[in-house]
Amino acid sequence: MSLKGKYALITGSSRGIGRAIALKLAECGAKIGVHYYKNIDAANDTLAKVRERRSDGFIVQADVNRTDDIRGMMDHVKSEFGKLDIFVSNARPEIPEFYKPPMEIRVEQWQQAINSQATAFLLGAQLAAPLMGRGGRIIAITHSPGARSGSWQPWVGMGSAKAAMESLVRYFAVALARRGITVNSLSPGVIFGAANLVDGGVLVGLPPEVQQAIKSWHEIGWCPSRRTGTPQDVANATMLICMEESNWMTGQIFYVDGGASIMDPVFPLEIQGAA
Ligand SMILES: NC(=O)c1ccc[n+]([C@@H]2O[C@H](COP(=O)([O-])OP(=O)(O)OC[C@H]3O[C@@H](n4cnc5c(N)ncnc54)[C@H](OP(=O)(O)O)[C@@H]3O)[C@@H](O)[C@H]2O)c1
């Protein structure tokens, strides 16, 4: 499958899922804008790996909590590429920036979540679309369980922010459909990459016993495919959405979770016959 001649910007592609997406799209021939926040070395390393895949691109710094930075990032894309075909809104602040339960979260922490997800997507899509022609792709990386449930208490800020982001995806999908641009959300399940913070995704920073508990939960059957995901699983799905053949799929949330989101949490596994 080819993305030759396409230009992509992936926010948060210095590390984790964003980096895997950048490398997959590069492998398919797209030129890549590698966005980072603080880790310039990781961003340069992503770009070097993009070049190893016989593609090219550039790195660009921005804090997605700041609207001026987002404008600067898009200006940079315009001056480097002159156009854009794929915009993936993936960056997310570090967990301590927003991780507090409903009765404790401070307004500044709430704003970190909302600004980095909803406002950044709103402005990013508004600025990306004019750079796109027919066949353009705008993709929001969400976490849909957090956006619709209420059980993971310290996720209230990010869950609410992802819910707003998913809603924006539907509105932009309608707004841009006649221009041939699709807008979708992609919702990864639990993702563990290599055991380092550059390639692993945020969860590899959890204490080992917590990581193991999450993995065991998936393996006993709460994920029908009996495993957690990898950044490459998410990158592969992103690549499929970017293909020309996906041009009639818009406004959707695509779950990339081995089936975890279709499990019924009300009954124990033994009763469901899924153990
Ligand atoms: N990991 C999972 O299990 C999982 C599951 C579902 C959904 N997701 C979603 O997938 C996306 C990526 O998650 P991940 O685990 O791969 O993330 P990660 O490994 O923690 O990487 C975060 C990325 O965001 C950038 N970033 C951090 N703060 C920023 C800021 N203020 N402004 C701009 N960029 C900033 C980082 O740049 P620097 O390297 O420069 O710091 C880095 O590139 C997120 O939207 C997350 O909600 C993840």
Ligand as a Chemical Component Dictionary entry (heavy atoms), coordinates in Angstrom:
data_LIG
# 
_chem_comp.id                   LIG 
_chem_comp.type                 NON-POLYMER 
_chem_comp.pdbx_formal_charge   0 
_chem_comp.three_letter_code    LIG 
# 
loop_
_chem_comp_atom.comp_id 
_chem_comp_atom.atom_id 
_chem_comp_atom.alt_atom_id 
_chem_comp_atom.type_symbol 
_chem_comp_atom.charge 
_chem_comp_atom.model_Cartn_x 
_chem_comp_atom.model_Cartn_y 
_chem_comp_atom.model_Cartn_z 
_chem_comp_atom.pdbx_ordinal 
LIG N1  N1  N 0  -0.506 4.451  25.614 1  
LIG C1  C1  C 0  -1.725 3.984  25.660 2  
LIG O1  O1  O 0  -1.982 2.876  26.191 3  
LIG C2  C2  C 0  -2.851 4.768  25.024 4  
LIG C3  C3  C 0  -4.144 4.200  24.997 5  
LIG C4  C4  C 0  -5.181 4.915  24.409 6  
LIG C5  C5  C 0  -4.932 6.159  23.844 7  
LIG N2  N2  N 1  -3.674 6.688  23.897 8  
LIG C6  C6  C 0  -3.462 8.018  23.292 9  
LIG O2  O2  O 0  -2.379 7.943  22.371 10 
LIG C7  C7  C 0  -1.687 9.194  22.334 11 
LIG C8  C8  C 0  -0.194 8.937  22.527 12 
LIG O3  O3  O 0  0.007  8.269  23.751 13 
LIG P1  P1  P 0  1.455  7.652  24.122 14 
LIG O4  O4  O 0  1.253  6.759  25.287 15 
LIG O5  O5  O -1 2.078  7.144  22.887 16 
LIG O6  O6  O 0  2.215  8.989  24.586 17 
LIG P2  P2  P 0  3.714  9.193  25.118 18 
LIG O7  O7  O 0  4.581  8.028  24.781 19 
LIG O8  O8  O 0  3.612  9.630  26.539 20 
LIG O9  O9  O 0  4.207  10.432 24.217 21 
LIG C9  C9  C 0  3.603  11.699 24.370 22 
LIG C10 C10 C 0  3.955  12.574 23.192 23 
LIG O10 O10 O 0  3.292  13.849 23.346 24 
LIG C11 C11 C 0  4.261  14.888 23.381 25 
LIG N3  N3  N 0  3.849  15.928 24.357 26 
LIG C12 C12 C 0  3.825  15.835 25.709 27 
LIG N4  N4  N 0  3.372  17.000 26.239 28 
LIG C13 C13 C 0  3.150  17.845 25.200 29 
LIG C14 C14 C 0  2.724  19.200 25.087 30 
LIG N5  N5  N 0  2.397  19.936 26.159 31 
LIG N6  N6  N 0  2.636  19.734 23.851 32 
LIG C15 C15 C 0  2.957  19.016 22.755 33 
LIG N7  N7  N 0  3.348  17.730 22.784 34 
LIG C16 C16 C 0  3.448  17.161 23.997 35 
LIG C17 C17 C 0  5.587  14.235 23.772 36 
LIG O11 O11 O 0  6.655  15.016 23.251 37 
LIG P3  P3  P 0  8.131  14.968 23.952 38 
LIG O12 O12 O 0  8.712  13.631 23.598 39 
LIG O13 O13 O 0  8.871  16.094 23.312 40 
LIG O14 O14 O 0  7.923  15.141 25.419 41 
LIG C18 C18 C 0  5.447  12.866 23.096 42 
LIG O15 O15 O 0  5.808  12.942 21.743 43 
LIG C19 C19 C 0  -2.339 10.069 23.404 44 
LIG O16 O16 O 0  -3.266 10.936 22.793 45 
LIG C20 C20 C 0  -3.039 9.071  24.295 46 
LIG O17 O17 O 0  -4.151 9.627  24.963 47 
LIG C21 C21 C 0  -2.634 6.028  24.469 48 
# 
loop_
_chem_comp_bond.comp_id 
_chem_comp_bond.atom_id_1 
_chem_comp_bond.atom_id_2 
_chem_comp_bond.value_order 
_chem_comp_bond.pdbx_ordinal 
LIG N1  C1  SING 1  
LIG C1  O1  DOUB 2  
LIG C1  C2  SING 3  
LIG C2  C3  SING 4  
LIG C2  C21 DOUB 5  
LIG C3  C4  DOUB 6  
LIG C4  C5  SING 7  
LIG C5  N2  DOUB 8  
LIG N2  C6  SING 9  
LIG N2  C21 SING 10 
LIG C6  O2  SING 11 
LIG C6  C20 SING 12 
LIG O2  C7  SING 13 
LIG C7  C8  SING 14 
LIG C7  C19 SING 15 
LIG C8  O3  SING 16 
LIG O3  P1  SING 17 
LIG P1  O4  DOUB 18 
LIG P1  O5  SING 19 
LIG P1  O6  SING 20 
LIG O6  P2  SING 21 
LIG P2  O7  DOUB 22 
LIG P2  O8  SING 23 
LIG P2  O9  SING 24 
LIG O9  C9  SING 25 
LIG C9  C10 SING 26 
LIG C10 O10 SING 27 
LIG C10 C18 SING 28 
LIG O10 C11 SING 29 
LIG C11 N3  SING 30 
LIG C11 C17 SING 31 
LIG N3  C12 SING 32 
LIG N3  C16 SING 33 
LIG C12 N4  DOUB 34 
LIG N4  C13 SING 35 
LIG C13 C14 SING 36 
LIG C13 C16 DOUB 37 
LIG C14 N5  SING 38 
LIG C14 N6  DOUB 39 
LIG N6  C15 SING 40 
LIG C15 N7  DOUB 41 
LIG N7  C16 SING 42 
LIG C17 O11 SING 43 
LIG C17 C18 SING 44 
LIG O11 P3  SING 45 
LIG P3  O12 DOUB 46 
LIG P3  O13 SING 47 
LIG P3  O14 SING 48 
LIG C18 O15 SING 49 
LIG C19 O16 SING 50 
LIG C19 C20 SING 51 
LIG C20 O17 SING 52 
# 
